């Protein structure tokens, strides 16, 4: 078994501890955000496109036509959607679809 000197071991432990501290801060930030949103969550373009089974270009069309509410959160144009508003959007799409009788 290879030997690890005390100095290297201490550096490795400190690196791991710093990583855990960063994760803890991120989790705290996420919890504060969730509390601020009354338990609601944000979805990004990738998540929403996958959920709806559409392309990201289709999501852009929905935004352009005002079909789905969205939020731009930074200068890079990152687009986020509230999960509760997405749920309402999905329900409104389902109401517009009619059931076709089966041919027998």
DOMARMAR-163351 format. One record per residue (C-alpha): residue number from 1; residue in one letter; x, y, z. Coordinates in steps of 0.25 Angstrom, whole numbers, plus 2048, in hexadecimal, padded with zeros to 3 digits. Each point is the difference from the previous one (the first is absolute). Layout:
BEGIN
+-----+------+-----+-----+-----+
: seq : type :  xx :  yy :  zz :
+-----+------+-----+-----+-----+
: NUM :    a :   X :   Y :   Z :
...
+-----+------+-----+-----+-----+
REM end
This chain:
BEGIN
+-----+------+-----+-----+-----+
: seq : type :  xx :  yy :  zz :
+-----+------+-----+-----+-----+
:   1 :    x : 800 : 800 : 800 :
:   2 :    x : 806 : 80D : 7FC :
:   3 :    x : 804 : 80A : 80B :
:   4 :    x : 7F9 : 80E : 801 :
:   5 :    x : 808 : 80A : 808 :
:   6 :    x : 7F9 : 808 : 80B :
:   7 :    x : 800 : 80D : 7F8 :
:   8 :    x : 7FA : 7FA : 7F3 :
:   9 :    x : 7F5 : 7F9 : 809 :
:  10 :    x : 7FD : 80D : 807 :
:  11 :    x : 7FF : 808 : 7F2 :
:  12 :    x : 7F6 : 7F5 : 7FC :
:  13 :    x : 7F8 : 801 : 80C :
:  14 :    x : 7FF : 80F : 7FF :
:  15 :    x : 7FC : 7FF : 7F1 :
:  16 :    x : 7F5 : 7F6 : 804 :
:  17 :    x : 7FB : 809 : 80C :
:  18 :    x : 800 : 80C : 7F6 :
:  19 :    x : 7F8 : 7F8 : 7F6 :
:  20 :    x : 7F6 : 7FC : 80B :
:  21 :    x : 7FF : 80F : 805 :
:  22 :    x : 7FD : 805 : 7F1 :
:  23 :    x : 7F5 : 7F5 : 7FF :
:  24 :    x : 7FA : 804 : 80D :
:  25 :    x : 7FF : 80F : 7FC :
:  26 :    x : 7FA : 7FC : 7F3 :
:  27 :    x : 7F5 : 7F7 : 807 :
:  28 :    x : 7FD : 80C : 80A :
:  29 :    x : 7FF : 809 : 7F4 :
:  30 :    x : 7F6 : 7F7 : 7F9 :
:  31 :    x : 7F8 : 7FE : 80D :
:  32 :    x : 7FF : 80F : 802 :
:  33 :    x : 7FC : 802 : 7F1 :
:  34 :    x : 7F5 : 7F5 : 802 :
:  35 :    x : 7FB : 807 : 80C :
:  36 :    x : 7FF : 80D : 7F9 :
:  37 :    x : 7F8 : 7F9 : 7F5 :
:  38 :    x : 7F6 : 7FA : 809 :
:  39 :    x : 806 : 7F2 : 7FD :
:  40 :    x : 800 : 802 : 7F1 :
:  41 :    x : 80C : 7FD : 7F7 :
:  42 :    x : 806 : 805 : 7F3 :
:  43 :    x : 802 : 7F8 : 7F4 :
:  44 :    x : 80A : 804 : 7F5 :
:  45 :    x : 7FF : 7FE : 7F1 :
:  46 :    x : 806 : 7F2 : 800 :
:  47 :    x : 7F7 : 7FB : 80B :
:  48 :    x : 7F3 : 806 : 7FA :
:  49 :    x : 803 : 7FB : 7F2 :
:  50 :    x : 802 : 7F2 : 805 :
:  51 :    x : 7F4 : 801 : 809 :
:  52 :    x : 7F7 : 805 : 7F4 :
:  53 :    x : 807 : 7F7 : 7F6 :
:  54 :    x : 803 : 80C : 7F7 :
:  55 :    x : 80C : 807 : 7FB :
:  56 :    x : 806 : 80C : 806 :
:  57 :    x : 7FC : 808 : 7F3 :
:  58 :    x : 7F2 : 7FC : 803 :
:  59 :    x : 801 : 806 : 80E :
:  60 :    x : 806 : 80D : 7FA :
:  61 :    x : 7F3 : 800 : 7F7 :
:  62 :    x : 7F7 : 7FE : 80C :
:  63 :    x : 807 : 80C : 807 :
:  64 :    x : 7FF : 809 : 7F3 :
:  65 :    x : 7F1 : 7FD : 7FF :
:  66 :    x : 7FE : 802 : 80F :
:  67 :    x : 7FB : 7F2 : 802 :
:  68 :    x : 809 : 7FD : 80C :
:  69 :    x : 805 : 809 : 80B :
:  70 :    x : 80F : 801 : 802 :
:  71 :    x : 80B : 808 : 807 :
:  72 :    x : 80D : 805 : 7FB :
:  73 :    x : 809 : 800 : 80C :
:  74 :    x : 80D : 805 : 7FB :
:  75 :    x : 807 : 808 : 7F5 :
:  76 :    x : 804 : 7F3 : 7F9 :
:  77 :    x : 7F1 : 7FE : 7FD :
:  78 :    x : 7FE : 7F4 : 809 :
:  79 :    x : 7F1 : 7FC : 800 :
:  80 :    x : 7F9 : 7FA : 80B :
:  81 :    x : 7F2 : 7FB : 802 :
:  82 :    x : 7F8 : 7FE : 80D :
:  83 :    x : 7FB : 7F2 : 802 :
:  84 :    x : 7F2 : 804 : 804 :
:  85 :    x : 7FF : 809 : 7F3 :
:  86 :    x : 805 : 7F4 : 7F8 :
:  87 :    x : 7F5 : 7F8 : 806 :
:  88 :    x : 7F5 : 80A : 7FC :
:  89 :    x : 806 : 800 : 7F2 :
:  90 :    x : 7FF : 7F1 : 7FF :
:  91 :    x : 7F2 : 800 : 805 :
:  92 :    x : 7FC : 80B : 7F6 :
:  93 :    x : 806 : 7F8 : 7F5 :
:  94 :    x : 7F8 : 7F3 : 804 :
:  95 :    x : 7F3 : 807 : 801 :
:  96 :    x : 802 : 805 : 7F1 :
:  97 :    x : 801 : 7F1 : 7FB :
:  98 :    x : 7F4 : 7F8 : 7FE :
:  99 :    x : 7FE : 7F1 : 800 :
: 100 :    x : 7FE : 7FA : 7F3 :
: 101 :    x : 7F6 : 7F4 : 800 :
: 102 :    x : 806 : 7F2 : 7FC :
: 103 :    x : 7FC : 7FA : 7F3 :
: 104 :    x : 7FA : 7F2 : 802 :
+-----+------+-----+-----+-----+
REM end
